[in-house]
Amino acid sequence: MPDKFGKFKSFEGPASDGFMITPNNSLVFDQPPRSIYVGVAGNVCIGTLSSNTVLTFQVPAGAVLPIRAGIVFANTTANGLIGLF
């Protein structure tokens, strides 16, 4: 997957766009988000960009998870997920 943000070392500015995320075990993002907004508390289970590492985070409602995910897996229990660019 081409990553138009791959050359940047910092993501300090605000996001300018976003997309709804529906957890799915086979849907790899065309463009990885800068971070993920969580509308409803729960676990977020992601696959990282650099490897097949699976990470699970307990996230409260309204939090922004500052990680660049390649995929959000179906066993995610959080809802209202928005990928931010």
DODREN-436185 format. One record per atom (N, C-alpha, C, O): residue number from 1; chain; atom name; residue in three letters; x, y, z. Coordinates in steps of 0.05 Angstrom, whole numbers, padded with zeros to 5 digits, m for minus. Example, Ala and Ser with C-alpha at 12.3 -4.5 7.8 and 13.67 -1.06 7.14 Angstrom:
+------+------+------+--------+--------+--------+--------+
! fike ! gumi ! lodo ! vexvex !      x !      y !      z !
+------+------+------+--------+--------+--------+--------+
!    1 !    A !    N !    ala !  00264 ! m00114 !  00156 !
!    1 !    A !   CA !    ala !  00246 ! m00090 !  00156 !
!    1 !    A !    C !    ala !  00264 ! m00066 !  00156 !
!    1 !    A !    O !    ala !  00285 ! m00066 !  00169 !
!    2 !    A !    N !    ser !  00257 ! m00045 !  00142 !
!    2 !    A !   CA !    ser !  00273 ! m00021 !  00143 !
!    2 !    A !    C !    ser !  00258 !  00001 !  00157 !
!    2 !    A !    O !    ser !  00268 !  00023 !  00161 !
+------+------+------+--------+--------+--------+--------+
This chain:
+------+------+------+--------+--------+--------+--------+
! fike ! gumi ! lodo ! vexvex !      x !      y !      z !
+------+------+------+--------+--------+--------+--------+
!    1 !    A !    N !    met !  00017 ! m00023 !  00000 !
!    1 !    A !   CA !    met !  00000 !  00000 !  00000 !
!    1 !    A !    C !    met !  00018 !  00025 !  00000 !
!    1 !    A !    O !    met !  00035 !  00027 !  00018 !
!    2 !    A !    N !    pro !  00014 !  00043 ! m00019 !
!    2 !    A !   CA !    pro !  00030 !  00068 ! m00018 !
!    2 !    A !    C !    pro !  00021 !  00085 !  00005 !
!    2 !    A !    O !    pro ! m00003 !  00087 !  00011 !
!    3 !    A !    N !    asp !  00041 !  00097 !  00018 !
!    3 !    A !   CA !    asp !  00035 !  00113 !  00042 !
!    3 !    A !    C !    asp !  00044 !  00142 !  00036 !
!    3 !    A !    O !    asp !  00068 !  00148 !  00038 !
!    4 !    A !    N !    lys !  00025 !  00160 !  00030 !
!    4 !    A !   CA !    lys !  00032 !  00187 !  00024 !
!    4 !    A !    C !    lys !  00044 !  00203 !  00047 !
!    4 !    A !    O !    lys !  00054 !  00225 !  00043 !
!    5 !    A !    N !    phe !  00042 !  00192 !  00072 !
!    5 !    A !   CA !    phe !  00053 !  00205 !  00095 !
!    5 !    A !    C !    phe !  00079 !  00191 !  00104 !
!    5 !    A !    O !    phe !  00091 !  00200 !  00124 !
!    6 !    A !    N !    gly !  00088 !  00171 !  00091 !
!    6 !    A !   CA !    gly !  00111 !  00155 !  00099 !
!    6 !    A !    C !    gly !  00136 !  00170 !  00103 !
!    6 !    A !    O !    gly !  00153 !  00163 !  00119 !
!    7 !    A !    N !    lys !  00140 !  00192 !  00088 !
!    7 !    A !   CA !    lys !  00165 !  00207 !  00089 !
!    7 !    A !    C !    lys !  00166 !  00227 !  00113 !
!    7 !    A !    O !    lys !  00187 !  00238 !  00119 !
!    8 !    A !    N !    phe !  00143 !  00231 !  00125 !
!    8 !    A !   CA !    phe !  00142 !  00251 !  00147 !
!    8 !    A !    C !    phe !  00150 !  00238 !  00174 !
!    8 !    A !    O !    phe !  00143 !  00215 !  00179 !
!    9 !    A !    N !    lys !  00165 !  00252 !  00190 !
!    9 !    A !   CA !    lys !  00174 !  00243 !  00216 !
!    9 !    A !    C !    lys !  00155 !  00252 !  00238 !
!    9 !    A !    O !    lys !  00156 !  00240 !  00260 !
!   10 !    A !    N !    ser !  00139 !  00273 !  00233 !
!   10 !    A !   CA !    ser !  00123 !  00284 !  00254 !
!   10 !    A !    C !    ser !  00094 !  00289 !  00244 !
!   10 !    A !    O !    ser !  00091 !  00296 !  00220 !
!   11 !    A !    N !    phe !  00075 !  00285 !  00261 !
!   11 !    A !   CA !    phe !  00047 !  00290 !  00255 !
!   11 !    A !    C !    phe !  00035 !  00309 !  00275 !
!   11 !    A !    O !    phe !  00014 !  00303 !  00287 !
!   12 !    A !    N !    glu !  00048 !  00331 !  00280 !
!   12 !    A !   CA !    glu !  00039 !  00349 !  00301 !
!   12 !    A !    C !    glu !  00015 !  00367 !  00294 !
!   12 !    A !    O !    glu !  00002 !  00376 !  00313 !
!   13 !    A !    N !    gly !  00010 !  00371 !  00269 !
!   13 !    A !   CA !    gly ! m00012 !  00388 !  00261 !
!   13 !    A !    C !    gly ! m00039 !  00374 !  00264 !
!   13 !    A !    O !    gly ! m00039 !  00349 !  00267 !
!   14 !    A !    N !    pro ! m00061 !  00389 !  00263 !
!   14 !    A !   CA !    pro ! m00087 !  00376 !  00265 !
!   14 !    A !    C !    pro ! m00094 !  00360 !  00240 !
!   14 !    A !    O !    pro ! m00083 !  00365 !  00218 !
!   15 !    A !    N !    ala ! m00112 !  00341 !  00243 !
!   15 !    A !   CA !    ala ! m00121 !  00325 !  00220 !
!   15 !    A !    C !    ala ! m00138 !  00343 !  00202 !
!   15 !    A !    O !    ala ! m00151 !  00362 !  00211 !
!   16 !    A !    N !    ser ! m00138 !  00337 !  00176 !
!   16 !    A !   CA !    ser ! m00153 !  00353 !  00157 !
!   16 !    A !    C !    ser ! m00176 !  00337 !  00144 !
!   16 !    A !    O !    ser ! m00192 !  00348 !  00129 !
!   17 !    A !    N !    asp ! m00177 !  00310 !  00149 !
!   17 !    A !   CA !    asp ! m00197 !  00294 !  00136 !
!   17 !    A !    C !    asp ! m00200 !  00268 !  00153 !
!   17 !    A !    O !    asp ! m00184 !  00263 !  00170 !
!   18 !    A !    N !    gly ! m00220 !  00253 !  00147 !
!   18 !    A !   CA !    gly ! m00225 !  00228 !  00161 !
!   18 !    A !    C !    gly ! m00243 !  00209 !  00146 !
!   18 !    A !    O !    gly ! m00255 !  00217 !  00126 !
!   19 !    A !    N !    phe ! m00245 !  00185 !  00156 !
!   19 !    A !   CA !    phe ! m00263 !  00165 !  00144 !
!   19 !    A !    C !    phe ! m00273 !  00146 !  00166 !
!   19 !    A !    O !    phe ! m00258 !  00141 !  00186 !
!   20 !    A !    N !    met ! m00297 !  00136 !  00163 !
!   20 !    A !   CA !    met ! m00308 !  00117 !  00183 !
!   20 !    A !    C !    met ! m00294 !  00090 !  00180 !
!   20 !    A !    O !    met ! m00288 !  00081 !  00158 !
!   21 !    A !    N !    ile ! m00288 !  00078 !  00203 !
!   21 !    A !   CA !    ile ! m00275 !  00052 !  00203 !
!   21 !    A !    C !    ile ! m00295 !  00031 !  00212 !
!   21 !    A !    O !    ile ! m00307 !  00033 !  00233 !
!   22 !    A !    N !    thr ! m00298 !  00011 !  00196 !
!   22 !    A !   CA !    thr ! m00313 ! m00013 !  00203 !
!   22 !    A !    C !    thr ! m00294 ! m00036 !  00207 !
!   22 !    A !    O !    thr ! m00281 ! m00045 !  00188 !
!   23 !    A !    N !    pro ! m00290 ! m00045 !  00232 !
!   23 !    A !   CA !    pro ! m00271 ! m00067 !  00236 !
!   23 !    A !    C !    pro ! m00277 ! m00091 !  00218 !
!   23 !    A !    O !    pro ! m00300 ! m00100 !  00215 !
!   24 !    A !    N !    asn ! m00255 ! m00102 !  00207 !
!   24 !    A !   CA !    asn ! m00258 ! m00123 !  00187 !
!   24 !    A !    C !    asn ! m00231 ! m00138 !  00186 !
!   24 !    A !    O !    asn ! m00210 ! m00125 !  00184 !
!   25 !    A !    N !    asn ! m00231 ! m00164 !  00187 !
!   25 !    A !   CA !    asn ! m00206 ! m00179 !  00187 !
!   25 !    A !    C !    asn ! m00192 ! m00180 !  00160 !
!   25 !    A !    O !    asn ! m00169 ! m00188 !  00159 !
!   26 !    A !    N !    ser ! m00204 ! m00171 !  00139 !
!   26 !    A !   CA !    ser ! m00191 ! m00172 !  00113 !
!   26 !    A !    C !    ser ! m00189 ! m00145 !  00098 !
!   26 !    A !    O !    ser ! m00179 ! m00144 !  00076 !
!   27 !    A !    N !    leu ! m00198 ! m00124 !  00111 !
!   27 !    A !   CA !    leu ! m00198 ! m00098 !  00098 !
!   27 !    A !    C !    leu ! m00174 ! m00082 !  00107 !
!   27 !    A !    O !    leu ! m00173 ! m00070 !  00129 !
!   28 !    A !    N !    val ! m00153 ! m00082 !  00091 !
!   28 !    A !   CA !    val ! m00129 ! m00066 !  00096 !
!   28 !    A !    C !    val ! m00133 ! m00038 !  00084 !
!   28 !    A !    O !    val ! m00143 ! m00036 !  00062 !
!   29 !    A !    N !    phe ! m00126 ! m00018 !  00100 !
!   29 !    A !   CA !    phe ! m00131 !  00010 !  00091 !
!   29 !    A !    C !    phe ! m00115 !  00016 !  00066 !
!   29 !    A !    O !    phe ! m00091 !  00010 !  00064 !
!   30 !    A !    N !    asp ! m00128 !  00030 !  00046 !
!   30 !    A !   CA !    asp ! m00114 !  00040 !  00022 !
!   30 !    A !    C !    asp ! m00094 !  00061 !  00031 !
!   30 !    A !    O !    asp ! m00071 !  00061 !  00021 !
!   31 !    A !    N !    gln ! m00102 !  00078 !  00049 !
!   31 !    A !   CA !    gln ! m00084 !  00099 !  00060 !
!   31 !    A !    C !    gln ! m00086 !  00097 !  00090 !
!   31 !    A !    O !    gln ! m00108 !  00103 !  00101 !
!   32 !    A !    N !    pro ! m00065 !  00090 !  00104 !
!   32 !    A !   CA !    pro ! m00066 !  00088 !  00133 !
!   32 !    A !    C !    pro ! m00072 !  00115 !  00146 !
!   32 !    A !    O !    pro ! m00061 !  00135 !  00137 !
!   33 !    A !    N !    pro ! m00088 !  00115 !  00166 !
!   33 !    A !   CA !    pro ! m00094 !  00140 !  00180 !
!   33 !    A !    C !    pro ! m00071 !  00149 !  00198 !
!   33 !    A !    O !    pro ! m00054 !  00133 !  00205 !
!   34 !    A !    N !    arg ! m00071 !  00174 !  00205 !
!   34 !    A !   CA !    arg ! m00051 !  00185 !  00224 !
!   34 !    A !    C !    arg ! m00057 !  00176 !  00252 !
!   34 !    A !    O !    arg ! m00039 !  00172 !  00269 !
!   35 !    A !    N !    ser ! m00083 !  00174 !  00258 !
!   35 !    A !   CA !    ser ! m00093 !  00166 !  00285 !
!   35 !    A !    C !    ser ! m00121 !  00156 !  00282 !
!   35 !    A !    O !    ser ! m00134 !  00158 !  00261 !
!   36 !    A !    N !    ile ! m00132 !  00146 !  00304 !
!   36 !    A !   CA !    ile ! m00159 !  00135 !  00304 !
!   36 !    A !    C !    ile ! m00175 !  00147 !  00327 !
!   36 !    A !    O !    ile ! m00167 !  00145 !  00350 !
!   37 !    A !    N !    tyr ! m00197 !  00160 !  00321 !
!   37 !    A !   CA !    tyr ! m00216 !  00171 !  00341 !
!   37 !    A !    C !    tyr ! m00234 !  00149 !  00349 !
!   37 !    A !    O !    tyr ! m00244 !  00134 !  00332 !
!   38 !    A !    N !    val ! m00239 !  00146 !  00375 !
!   38 !    A !   CA !    val ! m00257 !  00126 !  00386 !
!   38 !    A !    C !    val ! m00281 !  00139 !  00399 !
!   38 !    A !    O !    val ! m00279 !  00154 !  00418 !
!   39 !    A !    N !    gly ! m00305 !  00135 !  00387 !
!   39 !    A !   CA !    gly ! m00329 !  00147 !  00396 !
!   39 !    A !    C !    gly ! m00342 !  00133 !  00420 !
!   39 !    A !    O !    gly ! m00352 !  00147 !  00438 !
!   40 !    A !    N !    val ! m00340 !  00107 !  00421 !
!   40 !    A !   CA !    val ! m00352 !  00091 !  00443 !
!   40 !    A !    C !    val ! m00330 !  00073 !  00454 !
!   40 !    A !    O !    val ! m00316 !  00058 !  00439 !
!   41 !    A !    N !    ala ! m00326 !  00074 !  00480 !
!   41 !    A !   CA !    ala ! m00304 !  00059 !  00494 !
!   41 !    A !    C !    ala ! m00304 !  00029 !  00488 !
!   41 !    A !    O !    ala ! m00325 !  00017 !  00483 !
!   42 !    A !    N !    gly ! m00281 !  00018 !  00488 !
!   42 !    A !   CA !    gly ! m00277 ! m00011 !  00484 !
!   42 !    A !    C !    gly ! m00249 ! m00017 !  00476 !
!   42 !    A !    O !    gly ! m00231 !  00000 !  00478 !
!   43 !    A !    N !    asn ! m00245 ! m00042 !  00467 !
!   43 !    A !   CA !    asn ! m00219 ! m00050 !  00458 !
!   43 !    A !    C !    asn ! m00216 ! m00044 !  00428 !
!   43 !    A !    O !    asn ! m00235 ! m00048 !  00413 !
!   44 !    A !    N !    val ! m00193 ! m00035 !  00420 !
!   44 !    A !   CA !    val ! m00187 ! m00031 !  00391 !
!   44 !    A !    C !    val ! m00163 ! m00050 !  00385 !
!   44 !    A !    O !    val ! m00142 ! m00047 !  00397 !
!   45 !    A !    N !    cys ! m00168 ! m00068 !  00366 !
!   45 !    A !   CA !    cys ! m00148 ! m00088 !  00359 !
!   45 !    A !    C !    cys ! m00138 ! m00081 !  00330 !
!   45 !    A !    O !    cys ! m00154 ! m00083 !  00311 !
!   46 !    A !    N !    ile ! m00113 ! m00074 !  00328 !
!   46 !    A !   CA !    ile ! m00102 ! m00065 !  00302 !
!   46 !    A !    C !    ile ! m00078 ! m00082 !  00293 !
!   46 !    A !    O !    ile ! m00066 ! m00096 !  00309 !
!   47 !    A !    N !    gly ! m00073 ! m00081 !  00267 !
!   47 !    A !   CA !    gly ! m00048 ! m00091 !  00256 !
!   47 !    A !    C !    gly ! m00031 ! m00067 !  00249 !
!   47 !    A !    O !    gly ! m00040 ! m00048 !  00237 !
!   48 !    A !    N !    thr ! m00005 ! m00068 !  00256 !
!   48 !    A !   CA !    thr !  00013 ! m00046 !  00251 !
!   48 !    A !    C !    thr !  00021 ! m00044 !  00222 !
!   48 !    A !    O !    thr !  00018 ! m00064 !  00207 !
!   49 !    A !    N !    leu !  00032 ! m00021 !  00214 !
!   49 !    A !   CA !    leu !  00041 ! m00017 !  00186 !
!   49 !    A !    C !    leu !  00067 ! m00032 !  00180 !
!   49 !    A !    O !    leu !  00070 ! m00044 !  00158 !
!   50 !    A !    N !    ser !  00085 ! m00033 !  00199 !
!   50 !    A !   CA !    ser !  00112 ! m00043 !  00193 !
!   50 !    A !    C !    ser !  00115 ! m00073 !  00195 !
!   50 !    A !    O !    ser !  00135 ! m00084 !  00186 !
!   51 !    A !    N !    ser !  00095 ! m00086 !  00207 !
!   51 !    A !   CA !    ser !  00097 ! m00115 !  00209 !
!   51 !    A !    C !    ser !  00069 ! m00127 !  00213 !
!   51 !    A !    O !    ser !  00049 ! m00113 !  00211 !
!   52 !    A !    N !    asn !  00068 ! m00152 !  00219 !
!   52 !    A !   CA !    asn !  00043 ! m00166 !  00224 !
!   52 !    A !    C !    asn !  00036 ! m00165 !  00254 !
!   52 !    A !    O !    asn !  00020 ! m00181 !  00263 !
!   53 !    A !    N !    thr !  00048 ! m00147 !  00269 !
!   53 !    A !   CA !    thr !  00043 ! m00146 !  00297 !
!   53 !    A !    C !    thr !  00014 ! m00137 !  00303 !
!   53 !    A !    O !    thr !  00004 ! m00119 !  00290 !
!   54 !    A !    N !    val !  00001 ! m00151 !  00321 !
!   54 !    A !   CA !    val ! m00026 ! m00144 !  00329 !
!   54 !    A !    C !    val ! m00024 ! m00131 !  00357 !
!   54 !    A !    O !    val ! m00013 ! m00143 !  00375 !
!   55 !    A !    N !    leu ! m00036 ! m00108 !  00359 !
!   55 !    A !   CA !    leu ! m00037 ! m00093 !  00385 !
!   55 !    A !    C !    leu ! m00066 ! m00089 !  00393 !
!   55 !    A !    O !    leu ! m00083 ! m00083 !  00376 !
!   56 !    A !    N !    thr ! m00072 ! m00092 !  00418 !
!   56 !    A !   CA !    thr ! m00099 ! m00087 !  00429 !
!   56 !    A !    C !    thr ! m00097 ! m00066 !  00450 !
!   56 !    A !    O !    thr ! m00080 ! m00068 !  00469 !
!   57 !    A !    N !    phe ! m00114 ! m00045 !  00448 !
!   57 !    A !   CA !    phe ! m00114 ! m00023 !  00467 !
!   57 !    A !    C !    phe ! m00142 ! m00021 !  00479 !
!   57 !    A !    O !    phe ! m00162 ! m00023 !  00465 !
!   58 !    A !    N !    gln ! m00144 ! m00016 !  00506 !
!   58 !    A !   CA !    gln ! m00169 ! m00008 !  00518 !
!   58 !    A !    C !    gln ! m00170 !  00022 !  00517 !
!   58 !    A !    O !    gln ! m00153 !  00036 !  00527 !
!   59 !    A !    N !    val ! m00191 !  00032 !  00503 !
!   59 !    A !   CA !    val ! m00192 !  00061 !  00497 !
!   59 !    A !    C !    val ! m00219 !  00072 !  00508 !
!   59 !    A !    O !    val ! m00240 !  00061 !  00503 !
!   60 !    A !    N !    pro ! m00218 !  00095 !  00522 !
!   60 !    A !   CA !    pro ! m00243 !  00108 !  00531 !
!   60 !    A !    C !    pro ! m00256 !  00123 !  00509 !
!   60 !    A !    O !    pro ! m00244 !  00129 !  00489 !
!   61 !    A !    N !    ala ! m00282 !  00128 !  00512 !
!   61 !    A !   CA !    ala ! m00297 !  00144 !  00492 !
!   61 !    A !    C !    ala ! m00285 !  00171 !  00489 !
!   61 !    A !    O !    ala ! m00277 !  00184 !  00509 !
!   62 !    A !    N !    gly ! m00284 !  00181 !  00465 !
!   62 !    A !   CA !    gly ! m00274 !  00207 !  00459 !
!   62 !    A !    C !    gly ! m00244 !  00209 !  00456 !
!   62 !    A !    O !    gly ! m00233 !  00231 !  00452 !
!   63 !    A !    N !    ala ! m00229 !  00187 !  00459 !
!   63 !    A !   CA !    ala ! m00200 !  00187 !  00457 !
!   63 !    A !    C !    ala ! m00191 !  00186 !  00428 !
!   63 !    A !    O !    ala ! m00205 !  00176 !  00411 !
!   64 !    A !    N !    val ! m00167 !  00196 !  00424 !
!   64 !    A !   CA !    val ! m00154 !  00193 !  00398 !
!   64 !    A !    C !    val ! m00130 !  00175 !  00402 !
!   64 !    A !    O !    val ! m00112 !  00182 !  00418 !
!   65 !    A !    N !    leu ! m00130 !  00153 !  00388 !
!   65 !    A !   CA !    leu ! m00108 !  00133 !  00390 !
!   65 !    A !    C !    leu ! m00086 !  00141 !  00370 !
!   65 !    A !    O !    leu ! m00091 !  00138 !  00346 !
!   66 !    A !    N !    pro ! m00063 !  00151 !  00380 !
!   66 !    A !   CA !    pro ! m00043 !  00161 !  00361 !
!   66 !    A !    C !    pro ! m00025 !  00139 !  00350 !
!   66 !    A !    O !    pro ! m00002 !  00136 !  00357 !
!   67 !    A !    N !    ile ! m00037 !  00123 !  00332 !
!   67 !    A !   CA !    ile ! m00022 !  00101 !  00320 !
!   67 !    A !    C !    ile ! m00030 !  00098 !  00291 !
!   67 !    A !    O !    ile ! m00054 !  00102 !  00284 !
!   68 !    A !    N !    arg ! m00011 !  00092 !  00274 !
!   68 !    A !   CA !    arg ! m00017 !  00088 !  00245 !
!   68 !    A !    C !    arg ! m00022 !  00059 !  00240 !
!   68 !    A !    O !    arg ! m00004 !  00043 !  00238 !
!   69 !    A !    N !    ala ! m00047 !  00052 !  00238 !
!   69 !    A !   CA !    ala ! m00056 !  00024 !  00235 !
!   69 !    A !    C !    ala ! m00059 !  00018 !  00205 !
!   69 !    A !    O !    ala ! m00066 !  00035 !  00189 !
!   70 !    A !    N !    gly ! m00053 ! m00007 !  00198 !
!   70 !    A !   CA !    gly ! m00058 ! m00017 !  00171 !
!   70 !    A !    C !    gly ! m00085 ! m00031 !  00169 !
!   70 !    A !    O !    gly ! m00097 ! m00033 !  00147 !
!   71 !    A !    N !    ile ! m00095 ! m00040 !  00192 !
!   71 !    A !   CA !    ile ! m00121 ! m00055 !  00193 !
!   71 !    A !    C !    ile ! m00132 ! m00053 !  00221 !
!   71 !    A !    O !    ile ! m00117 ! m00052 !  00241 !
!   72 !    A !    N !    val ! m00158 ! m00052 !  00223 !
!   72 !    A !   CA !    val ! m00172 ! m00055 !  00249 !
!   72 !    A !    C !    val ! m00188 ! m00081 !  00248 !
!   72 !    A !    O !    val ! m00206 ! m00084 !  00231 !
!   73 !    A !    N !    phe ! m00182 ! m00099 !  00266 !
!   73 !    A !   CA !    phe ! m00193 ! m00126 !  00265 !
!   73 !    A !    C !    phe ! m00222 ! m00127 !  00276 !
!   73 !    A !    O !    phe ! m00230 ! m00110 !  00292 !
!   74 !    A !    N !    ala ! m00237 ! m00147 !  00267 !
!   74 !    A !   CA !    ala ! m00265 ! m00150 !  00274 !
!   74 !    A !    C !    ala ! m00270 ! m00156 !  00303 !
!   74 !    A !    O !    ala ! m00293 ! m00151 !  00313 !
!   75 !    A !    N !    asn ! m00250 ! m00165 !  00319 !
!   75 !    A !   CA !    asn ! m00255 ! m00169 !  00347 !
!   75 !    A !    C !    asn ! m00253 ! m00144 !  00363 !
!   75 !    A !    O !    asn ! m00253 ! m00145 !  00388 !
!   76 !    A !    N !    thr ! m00251 ! m00121 !  00350 !
!   76 !    A !   CA !    thr ! m00252 ! m00095 !  00363 !
!   76 !    A !    C !    thr ! m00279 ! m00091 !  00375 !
!   76 !    A !    O !    thr ! m00300 ! m00095 !  00362 !
!   77 !    A !    N !    thr ! m00281 ! m00082 !  00401 !
!   77 !    A !   CA !    thr ! m00306 ! m00078 !  00414 !
!   77 !    A !    C !    thr ! m00314 ! m00048 !  00415 !
!   77 !    A !    O !    thr ! m00337 ! m00042 !  00420 !
!   78 !    A !    N !    ala ! m00295 ! m00030 !  00410 !
!   78 !    A !   CA !    ala ! m00301 ! m00001 !  00410 !
!   78 !    A !    C !    ala ! m00317 !  00005 !  00385 !
!   78 !    A !    O !    ala ! m00316 ! m00010 !  00365 !
!   79 !    A !    N !    asn ! m00332 !  00026 !  00386 !
!   79 !    A !   CA !    asn ! m00349 !  00035 !  00363 !
!   79 !    A !    C !    asn ! m00344 !  00064 !  00357 !
!   79 !    A !    O !    asn ! m00331 !  00078 !  00371 !
!   80 !    A !    N !    gly ! m00356 !  00073 !  00335 !
!   80 !    A !   CA !    gly ! m00353 !  00101 !  00327 !
!   80 !    A !    C !    gly ! m00325 !  00108 !  00320 !
!   80 !    A !    O !    gly ! m00315 !  00129 !  00327 !
!   81 !    A !    N !    leu ! m00311 !  00090 !  00306 !
!   81 !    A !   CA !    leu ! m00283 !  00094 !  00299 !
!   81 !    A !    C !    leu ! m00281 !  00111 !  00274 !
!   81 !    A !    O !    leu ! m00294 !  00106 !  00254 !
!   82 !    A !    N !    ile ! m00263 !  00131 !  00275 !
!   82 !    A !   CA !    ile ! m00257 !  00148 !  00252 !
!   82 !    A !    C !    ile ! m00227 !  00149 !  00248 !
!   82 !    A !    O !    ile ! m00212 !  00156 !  00266 !
!   83 !    A !    N !    gly ! m00218 !  00142 !  00224 !
!   83 !    A !   CA !    gly ! m00190 !  00145 !  00216 !
!   83 !    A !    C !    gly ! m00185 !  00174 !  00209 !
!   83 !    A !    O !    gly ! m00200 !  00185 !  00192 !
!   84 !    A !    N !    leu ! m00165 !  00186 !  00221 !
!   84 !    A !   CA !    leu ! m00159 !  00215 !  00216 !
!   84 !    A !    C !    leu ! m00134 !  00217 !  00199 !
!   84 !    A !    O !    leu ! m00114 !  00203 !  00204 !
!   85 !    A !    N !    phe ! m00135 !  00236 !  00180 !
!   85 !    A !   CA !    phe ! m00112 !  00242 !  00163 !
!   85 !    A !    C !    phe ! m00100 !  00269 !  00171 !
!   85 !    A !    O !    phe ! m00081 !  00278 !  00159 !
+------+------+------+--------+--------+--------+--------+
